[in-house]
Amino acid sequence: MVEVLFLVGILVAIFVGFNIGGSSTGVAFGPAVGAGTLSKFGAAALMTIFALAGGHFVGREVVKTLGSGIVSSEFTMLVSIVVLFFIGFALFLSNVVGVPASTSMTAVGAMAGLGIAQGTLNWEAMGEIVSWWLVSPVIAFWVSGVIGRYFYPALVERFAIPQTDGSLLALDRSGSVPRPVLGENTTRRELIGTLLVVGIGCYMAFAAGASNIANAVAPLVGNNSLEMTPAILLGGGAIGLGAFTIARRTMDTVGNDLTDLPLLAALLVAAVSSTIVTFLSALGVPASFVIIATMSIVGLGWGRATRTTTISDTVKGETPEVSVGALTADAPDAPTVGGQAGTPSEKHKQPIGEPEDIPKAADLFEPETTARVILTQNFVPAVATLAAYLVFKFVPIF
């Protein structure tokens, strides 16, 4: 019976990791795949490698937090299976219906439900985690807002990654040892820019592994069924399985859906979000990449739009309407991967407070839309918390 429960626990953990890989790979490498700089197979391979690296080098603290820091209840195998089931089922529903759910918040919610039901919740640890959940989106907003207001136009002016015909690299066989050289039409700027796009994707994969591998294996580590290193290998392998299978569709979706968000903006959001998530993972705090990235997008758009307004105007209540045009206005003359090099217009060089020709377009983040997204992102963890509480409180076998 024990062996059967252990096998079921392993399968449920794989199911959780599989869904994490399916959703995280598209977010990390969708821009690179959509721009044609990386194949889906290559993206899946890099996702597997860097997610595993993130879990191994940074994610151990998150595994400890989820495995033993939130509740003092004994993680029996049956309890672990139920907790993992709530996590996996919530992620599965979010993948099926397209609801943006936070894996870390769902995992913490399920374990909090267990702790409340059995009176073993570590309220101090939960308070620290929730505090970071409240603070980290604010940090993401303001960091991205400062970038959008003061640095984004200069970055647009300099960020040019023209895509030429032919192979990016070629092999020079003139010497005794073949060595890679630039392709016939490849410029050094194109090579560096392409490596930057792929590198940001690897960074996001690292951050996802650091934060999310724990969601798949922490209960099994908490009940001593698996040691830390084998558990991380199991979680990383499950994420890789999802990356090579169901993530192919999410990479298509993310790559195609970025047409309204310039590649530069997407890379800035990825860099800011990944840095915050990696930092929190090093502290052992399970972080919500989805919410942090959402607020980073909001902050970048707000900062870009408010370039037309001085601080004194803002104090007086004179604020501009923030629209998707605040970012996409740069797209026609700011080359990105897949586009041709162009010459940025003079509007990028205008000082803060002077009007810019930002076209009106559909809102980047209407207040109602933003509220609905954040509400949805918190709804699934709340359901997991309530369901876990009811099961562990009233089902006799627990």
N, C-alpha and C positions, 0 to 999 in steps of 0.2 A: 504493500500500500504506500509506503514511504517513497519507494522508487517511482511509482506511478505519479504521485503528487509532484515529485521533483521534476519529472519529465514534463508534466503539464505546466509547471512554473517556468521551465526553460522555454517552452513553446509560446507561452503568453508573453514572456520578455522579448522573444524574437518578434512577435507580432507588434509589440509596442515600438521596437526599434525600426521595424520595417516601415511603419507609418511615419515615423520621424524622418527616415531617409527619403520617403516619398515626397514629403512637403518641404524639407530643408534644402534639398538639392536644387530644386527649381529656383528658390530664393537666392541661393549662393551663386549659381552658374547660369541662370536664365539670361542675363545680359550678354555673357560671353558666347553662349550657344546661339542666341538670337542674332548676334552680330556676325556670326560665321567664323569666329576666331577659335572655336573649340568644338569638337564633336561631342555628341551625347555620351558616347562611350568614354571619351577622355574625361568629360565632366564627372561621370559616375566614378571613374577610377580615382580622380583627385579628391572627390568628396569622401570616398572611403578612407583614403590615406590620411587626409587632414582632420577628418572627424575623429578618427582613431587617435591621432596625435594629440588633439585637443583634450580628449577624454583621459589619455594617459598622463599628460604633463600638467594639466590644470584641473580636469574634471574630478579628480579623486576627492577633493574637498567637498564638492557638491554631493558625491555618492555618500560620504560620511554624514553630511547634514540630513539628507533624505533617509538614509538607512538607520540612523540612530539619534539624530539631533532634534527631530521634531516631536517624536513620541517616544515614551519609555516603555510602551507595550512590547511584549515579546512578538517578534515577527515569525510566527509559525509559518510553515509552508502554505497552509490553507489561507491564512490571513494575507500572505504575500500574493497568492494567486488572485484573491478577490481585489486587492488594491491595484495590482497590475491590470486586471480585467477592466476596472473602471477607467484607468488611464488609457488603455488601448482602445476601448469601445468609444470613448469620447473623441479620441483622435481619428478613429475610423469614420465616425459620423461627420466630423469636420471635413475630412478628405472627400467623402461622398457628396455632401451637400454644399461644399465650398464655404463653410463657416470658418472664419479665422479664429482658431482657438490656440491658447497658449499651453504648450505641453508642460512647462515647468509649473505654471499656476494650477493646472489640472492635477498634476502629481502631488503637489503640496496640499491641494484641497482634499484629495482622497485620503491622504495620511492624516490631515487635520480632522476629518470626519471620524476616522478610527480613534484618534486621541481623545476627542470630545466624548465620544460614546463610552469609552472605557476609563475616562478620567485621568488619562496619562499624557495629555498634550503639554508640551513644553512651551508655555505662553511667552517666556522671554525670547526663545528662538523664533517663535512665530512673529512676535512684535518686531524683531530685527529684520526678518524677511519682508514683512509687509511694509515696513518703513522704507526699505530700499525699493520696493515696488512702486511706492508713491514718489520717491525722490528721483529715481533713474529716468523716467520719462521727462521730467522737468529739466534735468541736465541735458538730455538729448535735444529737447526743444531749443534751449538757449544756446548750446554750442552750435547747432545747425543754424539758428537764427543769426548769430554773429557772423558765421561763414557766409550766409546768404546776403547779409546787409553790407559787409565790408570787403569780402574777398571773392565772392562768386563771379562778378564781372571780370576781374583780372584773371581768374582761373579759366573762364570761358575764352578769353582772348588768347591764352597760351595753350589751352588744351586742344590740340589738333592731332587726330590719329587718322590720317588718310589711308584708305585701303586700296592697294594697287593690285593689278592682275599678276597672276603667277604665285609661286610658292613663297612663303615668308622666309624660309631658310633653304639652303642648298648645301651639298657636300663638295668641298674642293679636294679633288683626288690628285692634284698635281704633285703633292709631296709624298713622302714615304708613308705618312699616316693621314688618312682623310680627316678633314676638319670642317666644322660647320661654318658657312659664310652667309651673308645676306643674299636673298634671292635677287634675280636679275633686276626687278623693278622696286625692290624693297628699300625704303629709306631707314636710316637709324631711328628716326622719330617714330616711324610706324612700328618698328620692332619693340621699342621701349614702351610705347603706348599699349600695344597688344599684350605685352608681358604684365603691364600694370592692371589691365582688365582681368586677366587670368589670376594674377596675384591677389587681387581684392577678393575674388571668388574663393581662393584657397584660404584666405584669412577668415572669411565668413564661415567656411566649412569647419575651420579650427574652432571658432567661437561656438558654433552649433554643437560640435562634439563635446566641448568643455562643459556646456550647460545642459545638454539633453541626453547624453548617454546615461547619466544617473537616473533619468526618468524610467529607463527600461530595466535597469538591473539593481537599483538601490535596495528594494525589499529583499532580494536574494542574498545580497551582501549583509543586510541587517540581520537575517536569520542564520548567517554563517553557512549557508548552502554553497556559496561560491566565495573564493578569495577575491581580492580586489582586482588583480591583474587579469585572471581568467574572465571575470565579469565584464571588465572593460573591453576585452577582446570579443566577447559575445555581443555586447551592445554595438561595438563598431562594425562587426560583421553583419549584424541585422540591419544597421543603417545602410551599409553597402548594398545589401540585398534589395532594399527599397530604392536605392539610387540607380541600380541597374535595371529596375523593372518599372514600377509605377511612376517613378520620377520623370520618365521620358515625356509624359504628357504635361507635367507641371513645368518642365523646362520650356516646352513650346508655348505654354500659356504665359509664363512670366516674360519670355523673350518678346512675344508679340504684344503684350500689354504695356510694354515700356515705351510705346511710340509717343505717348503724351508726357512722359517724364524723360528728359534728355539723359543720355548715358552718363554724362558728368554728374548730374544730380543724383542718379542712382548709385554711382560709385561713392559720392560723398556720404550719402545716407548709409551705405554699407559700411564704410570705414568708421563713421561715428558710432553706429549701432554695435558693430563687432567689438570695438574697443571697450565700450561700456559693459557689454555682456561678458567679455573675457575678464575684465577687472572684477566684476561681481562673482564670477565663477571661482576666481582665485581666492576670494573671501569665503567661498563655500555657500554663496547665496544663489539659489535657483532663480534665474532671470527670465523675463518674458521678452524674447527677441521681437515678437510681433508688435507689441505695444510700444517698445522703445523705437523701433523703426518707423512706426506710424507717426509718433510725435516728432521724430527727426525730419520726416517729410513735411509735416505741418510747420515746423520751425524754419526749415530752409525756404519754403514758399513765403512765409511771413517776412523773413529777413529780406528776401529779394524784393518783395513788393514795397516794403517800407523804406527802400532807398530813396523814394520820391518824397519822403517826409522827414523833416528834422526832428530832433528830440523835443524842441520847444513846441512844434506843431502837435506832436503826439500828446504832450502834456495838456494842450488845449482841446484834445479830443478830435483833432483833424487827422484821421487815419484813412488810408486808401482801401479800396476794395481788393482783397487778395484773391487772385484767380490763377488758373493754370497758366495763363499768359505770363505770369511773373517768372515762370521758368521756361516755358516753351518759346517765349519771345526770342530767346537766344539760339534756338535750334536752326533757323534758316541759314545763318552765317557763321555758326560755331560748329566746325566739323567734329564728328564723332566716329567711332568705329563703324565702318560700313558706309561712311559718307566721304565726301571729297573735301580737301582743305579749302578754306575760304578766308576772307579777310573780315575780321569782326568790325562791326560798324562803330561809329563814334559814340553811340549811346552807352557802350560798355565803359567808356572813359569818363563819363559825366560824374561830377562829384555828388555826394549825398545831399539831398534836398532839392536838386534840380529835376524837373520833369523828364521822364523817359517815355519813349513810345512803346508802352507795353500794351499789346492788343487785348481786348476783352475776350474771354472765352469761358467755357464752363468752369465752375468753381473747382479748384484743386481740393479744397476741403471745406465744404459747407459745414457750419456748426452742427446742423442736424445729422449730416452724414457721419461726421467725426464722432458725435455722441453715440450714434447707432453702432458704429464699428467697435468702439471701446466697450459699450454695453454688451455686445455679442461676445467679445473676447473675455469678458468677466462672467458671462452667463454659464458657459460650459464648465469652468472650474467650480462655480457655485452649485451646479447640478451634481457634479462629482462629489463635492463635500457633503451635500444633503443625502445623496444616495448611500455613501459610505457610512454616514452616521446612522441612518435608519437600519441598514443591514447589520452593522456591528452592535447596535443597541438592542434590537428586537428579535433578531434571528437566534434561536436557542443555541445552535452549535457554537456560537461565538461568546 
